[in-house]
């Protein structure tokens, strides 16, 4: 299992929320997209999640440095189970 930290959250006009979690070095990511309805039922997202390495995808070179900075900032400021 690999720990990933929340690095990006986006909303769209279809009532979907996209969450991007990344490794502290910014090289790997996992994206989750949930409807607002499902998100309300599921409960709050946390600062970090654990995922199998085979679930992760590579981060585009242009986003790697930004994702690494955000992941490290989240890790420094939050416990993994903090609600975000």
Secondary structure, 3 states (H helix, E strand, C coil): CEEEEEEEEEECCCCEEEEEEECCCCCEEEEEEEEHHHHHHHCCCECEEEECHHHCEECCHHHHHHHHHHHHHHHHHCCCCCEC
